[in-house]
Amino acid sequence: MRIAAVQCPPLFDDAERAIATIVDRLRWAAAEGVGLVLFPEAWLLGHSYDAAVIRARALEAPRALALLRAQVRDLRPTLVIGAFESVGRRLFNHALVIERGQIIGRYAKAHPNEPSITPGTAFPVFSTAGMRYGINICNDANHPDAAARLAEQGAALLLYPLNNLLRSQTADRWREKSLANLVARARQTGCWVASADVTGTVADHRSYGCTAIVSPSGDVVARMPEWEEGGIIADLATAQAART
């Protein structure tokens, strides 16, 4: 199975621009024979640590997702994309799994560090091209229990949508720790691990970018360079990797 992870600039409240990027990357992935494409945490409308902003983006999510689904229904690769969503009066930090324009499932961040977000309690496992996979989101990587819940269900691949756009000093502290967490989760579970992150600067916030694919033994087989936008591909059957 070939997978791709995309490193993007931070983007906020611009669904049309985000969807254009997603469509472009899905077309690239399809041409490369990729079966699954991972994007960063809450990237469809943008991540935030402000409760009012989170709620506003969650309320906008249905419109954005309808537009996205219409644009990707003829594209073959499975898409994993993050967005804040509301369910009743509760807000969740979701990763959505979309196949041919249909939302086939969601994972809700189990260990949210955003205000007003309800922790998820389910750990669904999905399958594509004969490979079982599950999702943890960003801060979940600090919690081995979240990865273990997926591995216990037979997942062979763990996906980590990240969003490391942080105040500069905090970003510096996490610059190496983010990758170390991914390596630790791979070695802990014996699973492949893939992450997709944002990169760039916004005011006094920065993200170096931690987009990587890690083997079950903890070897980093592909990684996007820091500060660069683009995508990486790895063939999990042969451990061959590429970058574009």
LINQUI-V62211 format. One record per residue. N is the residue number from 1. RES is the residue in one letter. PSI is psi in whole degrees, -180 to 180 (* if undefined). NEAR is the number of other C-alpha atoms within 10 Angstrom. D_LAST is the distance of its C-alpha to the last C-alpha in whole Angstrom. Layout:
{{N;RES;PSI;NEAR;D_LAST} {N;RES;PSI;NEAR;D_LAST}}
//
This chain:
{{1;M;135;16;18} {2;R;132;20;14} {3;I;158;22;13} {4;A;147;33;10} {5;A;135;32;11} {6;V;130;25;10} {7;Q;123;28;11} {8;C;159;24;13} {9;P;154;20;15} {10;P;139;21;19} {11;L;137;17;20} {12;F;127;16;24} {13;D;40;18;26} {14;D;75;13;24} {15;A;-39;21;24} {16;E;-43;14;23} {17;R;-41;13;20} {18;A;-44;20;19} {19;I;-38;20;19} {20;A;-41;13;18} {21;T;-43;13;14} {22;I;-47;22;15} {23;V;-44;16;16} {24;D;-43;11;13} {25;R;-34;20;10} {26;L;-37;24;13} {27;R;-43;18;13} {28;W;-46;16;10} {29;A;-43;25;10} {30;A;-41;16;14} {31;A;-26;11;13} {32;E;5;13;11} {33;G;26;17;14} {34;V;139;21;13} {35;G;-19;19;16} {36;L;137;24;16} {37;V;128;25;14} {38;L;132;28;15} {39;F;167;30;15} {40;P;170;31;17} {41;E;131;29;21} {42;A;32;26;23} {43;W;-21;27;20} {44;L;-44;27;21} {45;L;-5;28;24} {46;G;144;22;24} {47;H;161;26;25} {48;S;157;18;28} {49;Y;16;12;31} {50;D;122;11;34} {51;A;-40;14;36} {52;A;-39;12;37} {53;V;-42;14;33} {54;I;-47;27;32} {55;R;-42;21;35} {56;A;-41;15;34} {57;R;-35;24;30} {58;A;-38;21;32} {59;L;-28;16;34} {60;E;-17;18;32} {61;A;-42;20;29} {62;P;-41;14;31} {63;R;-46;10;31} {64;A;-41;21;27} {65;L;-35;19;27} {66;A;-42;12;29} {67;L;-45;15;26} {68;L;-47;21;23} {69;R;-39;17;25} {70;A;-32;12;26} {71;Q;-23;16;23} {72;V;5;22;21} {73;R;-20;13;24} {74;D;9;12;23} {75;L;132;16;19} {76;R;-43;19;19} {77;P;144;25;17} {78;T;137;24;19} {79;L;132;25;18} {80;V;115;24;19} {81;I;143;22;20} {82;G;148;28;22} {83;A;149;26;25} {84;F;138;27;28} {85;E;155;24;31} {86;S;140;21;35} {87;V;105;10;37} {88;G;-125;6;41} {89;R;2;6;41} {90;R;148;13;39} {91;L;140;21;35} {92;F;150;24;32} {93;N;103;30;29} {94;H;150;25;27} {95;A;126;30;24} {96;L;139;21;24} {97;V;119;22;23} {98;I;127;21;23} {99;E;122;21;23} {100;R;40;17;24} {101;G;-3;21;25} {102;Q;133;15;27} {103;I;110;14;27} {104;I;-9;12;28} {105;G;168;15;29} {106;R;150;21;28} {107;Y;131;22;28} {108;A;128;27;30} {109;K;123;26;29} {110;A;-27;24;32} {111;H;66;21;32} {112;P;143;18;31} {113;N;17;15;32} {114;E;141;17;32} {115;P;145;13;36} {116;S;-3;17;37} {117;I;130;23;34} {118;T;131;19;36} {119;P;140;17;35} {120;G;154;15;34} {121;T;-8;12;36} {122;A;148;14;34} {123;F;73;20;32} {124;P;149;16;31} {125;V;138;21;29} {126;F;174;17;27} {127;S;137;12;26} {128;T;139;13;23} {129;A;35;9;23} {130;G;4;8;26} {131;M;130;13;24} {132;R;137;17;26} {133;Y;158;22;24} {134;G;175;23;25} {135;I;135;31;24} {136;N;154;26;25} {137;I;121;28;24} {138;C;-100;26;24} {139;N;-21;20;27} {140;D;-26;21;28} {141;A;-18;23;26} {142;N;-4;18;29} {143;H;100;14;31} {144;P;-27;14;31} {145;D;-34;13;33} {146;A;-41;21;31} {147;A;-40;24;29} {148;A;-37;16;32} {149;R;-33;18;33} {150;L;-44;24;30} {151;A;-35;21;30} {152;E;-23;10;34} {153;Q;10;14;33} {154;G;13;15;31} {155;A;137;24;27} {156;A;-10;21;25} {157;L;130;27;22} {158;L;126;27;22} {159;L;133;24;20} {160;Y;92;30;20} {161;P;127;33;19} {162;L;160;28;20} {163;N;90;28;20} {164;N;30;27;21} {165;L;105;24;22} {166;L;163;18;26} {167;R;148;15;28} {168;S;-47;16;27} {169;Q;-37;12;30} {170;T;-42;14;29} {171;A;-40;19;25} {172;D;-39;14;26} {173;R;-33;11;28} {174;W;0;17;25} {175;R;-44;17;22} {176;E;-30;12;23} {177;K;-35;14;25} {178;S;-47;21;22} {179;L;-38;21;20} {180;A;-38;15;24} {181;N;-43;18;25} {182;L;-43;28;22} {183;V;-43;24;23} {184;A;-41;19;26} {185;R;-35;27;26} {186;A;-47;25;24} {187;R;-36;18;27} {188;Q;-44;16;30} {189;T;-19;22;29} {190;G;23;17;27} {191;C;156;23;24} {192;W;149;24;21} {193;V;134;27;19} {194;A;141;28;16} {195;S;153;32;16} {196;A;132;31;14} {197;D;164;30;15} {198;V;162;30;16} {199;T;142;24;15} {200;G;-173;18;18} {201;T;143;17;21} {202;V;111;14;24} {203;A;-123;7;28} {204;D;18;10;29} {205;H;150;15;26} {206;R;156;22;22} {207;S;123;26;20} {208;Y;-32;23;18} {209;G;122;30;15} {210;C;73;29;16} {211;T;115;33;13} {212;A;160;28;13} {213;I;126;34;14} {214;V;135;28;18} {215;S;164;22;20} {216;P;-22;20;23} {217;S;-2;16;25} {218;G;9;20;23} {219;D;134;13;20} {220;V;105;16;17} {221;V;-18;18;15} {222;A;142;23;11} {223;R;135;25;11} {224;M;137;24;9} {225;P;148;16;11} {226;E;144;16;14} {227;W;-6;18;14} {228;E;141;15;10} {229;E;146;18;9} {230;G;-162;16;6} {231;G;154;25;5} {232;I;152;23;6} {233;I;141;28;8} {234;A;139;25;12} {235;D;109;17;15} {236;L;-16;18;18} {237;A;-34;8;20} {238;T;-9;9;19} {239;A;22;15;17} {240;Q;143;12;14} {241;A;156;17;11} {242;A;162;14;7} {243;R;145;15;4} {244;T;*;10;0}}
//
